[in-house]
Amino acid sequence: MLVNGKWSAEWHPVQAKDAKGGFVRQTSSFRNWITPDGSVGPTGEAGFKAEAGRYHLYVALICPWASRTLIARTLKGLENAISVSIVEPALTDQGWRFGEGGGATQDAMNEATYIHEIYTKADPTFTGRATVPVLWDKERQTIVNNESADIVRMFNSGFGSLANDTYDLYPEDLRVSIDALNDIIYPGLNNGVYRAGFATTQEAYEEAFHQVFTTLDRLEGLLSDRVFLFGDRLTETDIRLFVTLIRFDAAYHGLFKCNLRRIADYPHLSTYLDRMLDIPGIAATVSIDHIKRGYYSIKALNPNGIVPVGPKLPFAEKLQVIADKGAARYARSK
């Protein structure tokens, strides 16, 4: 992590633990908001006005939190308004690193080698973990926000006419229900798999493990008679669920020891996952290669760095078709 703007020791996934030895996630540090007129949002300061080409998004395709923002950017039609840089999947001793090829990019925006350099550019005395996603303001040369939940909501409503209105990811009439279900899915599943994988005691692991599968069982029942979590309307809660489900069988089931069942063993969750992948633009945000290489590069969990060949995923062929189409479009543009 960074301490007073200096990189300190090798990267390690567990920076804080609770009394039981459970994983404690760091609170996001930059919480400004982009609004249509530049007025102050729910947190932070004023001055971040929605403008095409002004903002840049830093992401990792391995990271579910970063992938939330990529999906929201796509669904709201903001690809041409907000540029993107993608780090390499494998974590280094200095955390996330930029690269070239294989789905990763160089940092053409700030010419950084590591994500932590983006943090110290915004705050030379920053102390904390250098996480993704990061939403960068090219005009003010600073980080707007590094909290994925905020960024998703900004993309949904903060860009005004620059965004399309095909999807309202946080509709006013569902906000209470969305917040309530988010409060179940986040600790039980989104962060629950991390609490299981990064637990440092048997007690902490088993507590997280059982909460993960209690939550999955509940969601399996919920999706038995509906298209999305709130009926026929896609919301931010679907994005939150999707990014964990798509990684589960490839990484969390094995590496994080969440091995009671696979998502493939849940018929309704499997159908729902396939349905989400059919929504235009979502599959293109998924890289199983980055997910596997990224998670299995965590030395604390996999010291030899061996990446498993499997598992066989039922949606792999669909993802490959999307990837091939993307590669073909790129080749035609060269």
N, C-alpha and C positions, 0 to 999 in steps of 0.2 A: 504494500500500500504506500501511498504518499504521506510523508510526515514533513510538514512545513515546506512543501514543494519539492522535496527530495524523495526519490524512490528508495524504499527501505526493504532490504532482504528480498528473498524469492517470493513469488506469488504463492499464496495458499488460500484454498477456498473458505476455510473456517477462520474468521477474524474475531468472532465473539461467540461465547457459549452461555447458556443459562445454567441454573443450579443443577439440572439433571444431566448436563453434558450435551444439551440440544443445540442445534445450529440456530444462530440469531442473525437475521439479515440486516445489513446496514440500511439506515434511512437515507433516502435521496437528499442531495445537498442543494441543488439548483432548482428552484420552484417558480420561476417566472412564467407568465402566460402570454401567448400571442392572441390578440383580439382584432376584430375587423377594423376598429378605429384607433388601436394603440392604447386604449385605456387599460387600467389595471384589471387583472383577472381575479380569480378566487384567492390567489396567493401572489407574492412577489411585488414587483414595481411596474409602473406604467412605461410605455415607450416602445413596446414590441408590437408593431403594427403588421397586419397581414399584408404581405406583398409578394408577388411572384418573383422567384429567383433570389430572395433575400436569405432564405434559411437552408441549412444543410443538415442532413440526418446521418449520424454514425451508428452502424449496427453490426451485429455478428449474427450470421445465419444459424449458428448453434443455439443462440440464446432465445428462450421463449419470450422474455420481456421485450427484447428488441424486435422480435418477429411480430409482436402485437402491433407495433407502430408501423412496420412495413405493410401489414395487411390493411390497417386503417388508411394509410396513405393511398393504397391502391383503390380501396372501396370508395373513397371520397374523390377520386380522380385528381389527386395532387402530384402525380409523378412528374409533370412538367414544371410545377411550381416549387418543388422541394427536391434538391439534388441529394444523392446518397453516396456514402463510402462504406465498404464492407471489409471488415478485418479478416485475417486468416482464421481458420477454425481451431487450430492447435494453440493452446495457451502456452506462453513462454514464461521464463523467470521474471519478466517484466510485464506480465499480463497480456492484454490484447495487442497484436502487432498487425500493421498493414502489410499487404503483399500484392502480388500481381498474378492473375491467372487462377484457374480452378475455382472461380466464383468469388475470389477476393480482389480488392482493388488497392491501388496506392492512394494516399491522401493528397489529392490534387488541391484540396482547399487550403490546408495549412502546412503541407509538406512534412507532417509528423511521421515518425517511425512507429511510435506506440500511442495508444489511446491516452495514457497518463500525461503525455505532452499536451494534449488538448486541454486537460484540466489545469495544468500549470500556466498555459497561455491565458486562460480565463482568470485564474487566481494563482499568482506565483507562490503563495504561501498555503495552498490547499493541503489539508490533511484528510485522508480517507481513501477508500477504494475507488479506482478508476473504472467505472462500470459502463456498460452500454444498456440502452440507447443513450445517445447524446444529441440534443437538438441545438445547433450552432447558429448564431446570428452573424452573418457576414458583415453587416453594416457596423454593429457595435463591437465586433470581434470578441464575443463572449458566449458562454453557454447560456441558453435560455432555460433549459430544463433537462434533467436526466432521470425523471420519473415516468415510466412507461404509461401508467394510468392517466397521468396528466396529459401526456403527448397525444394519446388516443383521443381524449376528449377535445383537445385543441384542434386536432385534425377534423373532428366531427363538426365543430361549431365555430372555431376561432378564425377560420379563413373566409367566412362570408361567401360572396359570389365566386371566389376562386375555386371553391369545392362544388362538387355536384350534390344533388339532393336525392339520389337514388336510394341511399340508405341513411336513416337517422339512427345512429348507434346508441344514442342516449335520449330517447324520446321522453318528453316531460311526463306523460301519463304513466310511464313504466319506471320512472327513476327510483321510487321507493322499493319496488320489487327487484330492480336490477341491483341496487346497492345491497339488498338483503341476500340475494343469491351470490353476489360477489364475495360477501363476507363468509359464505360457507365454502365456496370453491377455492378461494385463496389459501386459507390456512390448511384446509383438508387435502387439497390436491396440488394446486400450483406451487405452493411453498412446501406442502407436505412431502412431496417426493424428495426435495432437497433436505428436509429435516430428517428423512430416513437415510438418505445417502451420505450425509455429512455428520450424522450422529456420532458422538464419541463414547457413548455408553449403551449397553444393551437396553436399558430402560427407556432411554430417549428414542432409540431406533424402533422398538416395539410399539411405543405410543404413536409415533408418526406413521408407522406401517399400517396399523389398524385404522387410523383415521383416513389414510389414503383410500383403503378399500371400502370403508363405510361410505365415503363420499362417492366413489365410483358406483357402488351399488345403488345409492340414492339417485344418481343421475341416470343410470340405466332405467330405473323405473319411471323417472320423469319424462324421458324421451321415448317411452313406449307408445305414446299416442299423439306426438306432435312433431313438426318439422324442425323447429328450432326450440331453444329453451323457453322462449315466450311465444309459443304458437307458431304463426307463419311470419313473424318479424325477426330479422337478424339484428342482434344488438351486440354491444361491446362484450357482454358476458359470453356470447358464443365464441368470440375471438379469444377470450381468456381461456375458455375450455379447450378450444381447438389446439392451441399451441402446446399444451401439455399432452393431449391425447396423441398428437402426431409424433411425439418424441418417446412415448411411453415404452412401446415394445422394442424399439431400437436401442434405448439407453437406460431408462429408469428401471425396467424389469430386471435387467442383468446387473449393470454397474451399481445402481442405487439400491439393489436388493429388494425391490418392490415386486416380488415374484410369486405372489399368491395366485394371480391370474394375469393374463395379457388383455389388452383392449380387444384383440381378435376373439377372445372368449366371451365378450359381451355383444350380443347381436344388435341391440339398439344403438349402443355407442359406436359400433363398427359402421352401421348404416349411416348414422349421423356424420361420422368422420368422412365417409365417402361423399356424402351430400355437400359438406363444406368444401371439399376439394373440387367439386364441380362448379363452384361459384367462380366466375371469371376473375383471374388475377391471384387467387389465393394459393393455388398449387405452385405458382412461380416464385412464391416467397419461401418455399420449403426446399431444403437440401439435406437429404438423409446422409449424404457423404460428409457434409460439414458437421452435422449433428453427431454422427458416430466418431469422426476423427477428433472433434472438439471435446466431447465428454471423456473419451478414452485417453485424452492427453493429460488429464488431471492426475498428476503424479501421486498425490495423496491417496487416490483410489486405485490407480493402475500404474504402479512404478515402472513396469517394463514397457509401457506404451503400446502394447499389442492391441490392435483394433480387430474385433471379431468380424468374420466374413458374413455371418448371418445377423439377424434372423431373416427368414423369408417374409416379406411384408405384403399383405393383400393389395395394397395401393401402390406398390413400387412401379408396376407397369404404367399406370396412369401418370405418375410423376416423371417417368422417363420420356413419355410422349411429349409432355409439356417442356421438359428440358431440351429435347431434340428440336422442337419448334423454335424455342428461344435461340438455340445455337444457329439455326438456319437463318433466322431474322438478322442475327448479329453478322453472319458471314455476308449476307446480301448488302448490309450497310457499309462494309469495309471498302 
